């Protein structure tokens, strides 16, 4: 008796699977033809495509070279290279950003770097086209050539808190 029941249950499950397959056969296809419609594809805002460091119109960034993002990166994708300079106003030695290196090929897109950055100096862009012919092209320097730290925004924000 159990054998006959299992036989009909198996036939019923087979018919359910064939019904779903038939529905997928007659439904209209929604496949995006990506390279042909490149300008029509818009990724979601929360997508993690590529790490960037925004600069303002004066080629200034918010990174203070504190290296918290480098310490929180689980696989060493980020390297913050700072240099020591003497501040003209105070005469004290301080650390400034020299180069911010990012290896796109070993990034796991965990977002620990952007979450832990106290200055919010780095963020994710929606750029998702990462195909290159050599691995060396996946090594990016995020800070622009000749860029410097934003100083005026810090002073304005400190005055608002007082």
N, C-alpha and C positions, 0 to 999 in steps of 0.2 A: 504494500500500500504506500509506503514511504517513497519507494522508487517512482511510482506513477505521479505522486505529488511533486517530487523534485523535477520530473521530466516536464510537466506543464508549467511550473515556475520558471524553468530555464527557457521554454518557448516564449513565455510572457516577457521576460527580460530581453530576449533577442528581438522581439517585436518593438519594445520600447526603444532600444538602440537604433533599430532600422528607421523608426519614425523620426527620431532626432536627426539622423543622417539625412533623411529625405527633406526635412525642413531646411537644413543647412544647404542643401543642393538647390532649392528653389528661391531662397532668400537673395536679395540683391547684395553684391559684394561691396565692401567698404575699404578695400585695400588702397592705401595711399601710394602713389607712384612717386617715390621720394625724389630722385634726382631731377625728374622732369618738372615737378611742382615745388621747387626749392623755395620760392618766394611766398608760397601759400601755406607752408608748414610753420606753425607757431607753437613752440613748446610751452608747457605750463610755467607759471611764475616761480613755483617752488622747486623747479628742476635744478639739480646740481650739475652744471655742465663743465665749467672751468673756473678755477680760482683767479680772481682779479684783485688789483689794488687800485681803487678809484683815485684819480688826481683831479684837482680843481683847475680852473683856467690859468692859474699861475704856476702850474706844474708842482703843486704841493700835495703831500699825502699825510695821513694821520698816524703812520707807523712810528713808534718810538723805539723800535729795536729791543723790546723787552724779552723777546724769544719765548714767550709763553706758548705761542702757536707751535713753535718748533718742538718744545718739550711735550706737548699734548699729542703730536702727530704719532700714531702708532707704528709707522714703518719708515720714518725718516724722509718723508717726501719734501718737507720744507727745511730750508737752511737760511737762517737770518745771519747775515754777516754785517757786523757793526764796526765802527771805528771810533776811537776816542778823539774828541776835539775839545778845545778850550773855548768856553762861552765868553763872548765879548762883554756881556753885561755884568756877569758875576765873577768872571775870571777863574771859575772852577772847571774841572774836566768833566765832560759828559759824553755819553755814548749816543751816536747817531747812526742811522741806517746807511750802510754802504751799498749792499746788494741783498735783494730778497729773491732767493732761488726756489723754484717750484718744479718738481718732477711730475709731470702729468701722467707719465707711464706707470708710476708706482702708487698713484693716489687711489685710495679706496673710497673716496667721497663720503667719509664718515661725518664730516662737518664739525669735528672737534676743534679745528683751528678757528673757524669763524665764530663758534659759540664762546670759546674761551678768550677771544681777543678783547681786552678791556677798552681799547680805543675804537673798535669796530672799523679797523683799517682795511680788512680784507672781506670780500664777499663773493658769492657765486654768480656767474653769468649764465646765460642760456645758450652759450655756444656749445654745440654738441658734435661738431665735425672735427674729429681728432685724428683722422687718417693721414699718416705721413709715411715716407719711405724709409727714413732712418730714425733710430731711437734718439739720436742727439737733438733732433728738432722738437722733442717733447720736453726738453729742459728749458724752462722759461724764466726770465728775470722780470719780476712783477713791477718793481719800481722803475719809473722812466729815467732816462739819462739826465742827470743834472737836477733831479727833483730834490725837494727839501721838506722838512717837517712844517706843518701848519702851526703857526704861532699865534696868530690873531684870534682864532676860534677858541683856543684854550683860555686866553685872557678874558674874552667876552663871557664864556661859560662860567669862569670863576667869579666874575663880578655879578652875574645873575643869581648865583647861589648865596651870596652874602646878604 
